[in-house]
Amino acid sequence: QAMEVLLNVLKHDRNDTEIIGYTLDVFYNVMSNEPVDKDDVSGVHVSTELGGQFTEIFIKKQENITLLLTLLDEYDFHVRWPSVKLLTVLLTNRLKELQEIILVVPMGVSRLMDLLSDSREIIRNDALLLLNWLTKGHANIQKIVAFENAFGRIIDIIREEGGSDGGIVVEDCLLLLQNLLRNNASNQNFFKEGSYIQKLEYFFHLDQ
């Protein structure tokens, strides 16, 4: 019953970005197995097992995932960032089930890819983590992501982060590239034909 109340807040209080953000945080803390920040206003945390059970309940209705994906259209940081975090923890808890749902939601993958263009680094960086989960072992999603100009966007981020001198963000980019290319002949051909290998050549240059 409490979940329905919270879902109604997300559905009907869209103009109140502050309450939407708090509601998303509550969902995240209920489903996450990470320790709760002592300053977190929601103060909610449960075990990994319960988090998985709550995730199952949440994703039983495709409309709940559709709702989260539409919330990504809201530019407000206090809505978009917790939406990204919640989607990531849902993928972490129930990967295969959520992959299939996102695959059939109209513009679902496109909305997630658009996050890589967000000027706020924390959202862009968390979007990389989300996409790493989303593309794990799912050839169809990998193809859609690739055709959403993933290779170009990822290489741009690698350049912005300093290439081979970059840190964890570059590592996340390389892991995403690996997900998209491993055992996926279609993406491998697309990568070669798009001259993306040449665009990464500088990455292997060593300073003399």
C-alpha positions, 0 to 999 in steps of 0.5 A, spaced: 500 500 500 505 504 501 508 503 494 502 505 491 501 511 495 509 513 493 507 511 486 501 516 486 506 522 488 510 520 482 504 520 477 500 526 480 505 531 483 510 532 477 510 539 478 513 539 485 520 537 483 522 537 491 517 532 493 518 527 487 526 527 488 524 525 496 520 520 493 525 517 488 530 517 494 525 513 498 524 508 493 532 508 492 533 506 499 528 501 499 531 497 494 538 498 494 543 494 498 548 500 499 549 503 506 544 509 507 547 516 508 546 518 515 544 525 513 539 522 508 532 525 509 528 518 508 532 514 513 530 508 509 534 502 508 533 494 508 536 488 506 539 486 499 533 480 499 528 485 501 530 490 496 530 484 491 523 483 493 521 490 493 524 491 486 520 485 483 513 488 486 515 495 483 517 492 476 511 487 475 507 493 472 511 496 466 507 502 467 512 504 473 518 503 469 515 507 463 514 512 469 521 513 471 523 513 464 519 519 463 521 522 469 528 523 465 525 528 461 525 533 467 531 537 467 531 538 474 537 535 478 533 533 484 528 529 479 533 526 474 539 524 478 535 520 483 531 517 477 538 515 474 540 512 481 533 508 482 533 505 475 541 503 476 539 499 482 533 496 479 537 493 474 542 491 479 537 487 482 533 484 477 537 485 470 534 480 465 527 482 467 528 490 467 532 489 460 526 486 457 521 492 460 526 497 457 527 494 451 519 495 449 518 501 452 517 506 446 524 511 446 526 507 453 533 506 450 534 513 447 532 517 453 537 513 457 542 515 451 540 522 452 543 522 459 550 522 456 549 529 453 547 532 460 552 537 462 552 535 469 558 530 470 555 526 476 549 525 472 553 523 465 557 519 469 552 515 473 549 514 466 555 510 464 554 506 470 547 505 468 548 503 461 554 498 463 548 494 467 543 495 461 548 492 456 550 486 459 549 480 455 543 483 451 545 483 444 539 487 442 540 492 447 547 493 445 545 494 437 540 499 439 545 503 444 550 503 438 546 506 433 544 511 438 551 514 436 554 510 443 561 509 440 562 517 438 559 519 445 563 514 449 570 516 445 568 524 446 567 523 453 574 519 453 577 525 450 574 530 455 577 526 461 584 526 458 584 519 454 589 514 457 591 519 463 583 519 465 581 516 471 575 512 473 570 515 468 575 513 462 575 506 465 567 506 465 567 508 458 572 502 456 567 497 460 561 500 456 565 499 449 567 492 451 560 490 453 557 493 446 563 489 442 564 483 446 561 477 442 556 482 437 559 481 430 554 487 428 557 492 433 564 490 431 562 491 424 559 498 425 565 500 430 570 498 424 566 501 418 565 508 422 572 509 423 572 509 431 578 504 431 582 510 428 579 515 433 581 511 439 588 511 436 591 516 440 589 513 446 595 508 445 600 513 444 606 514 449 609 520 451 616 520 449 
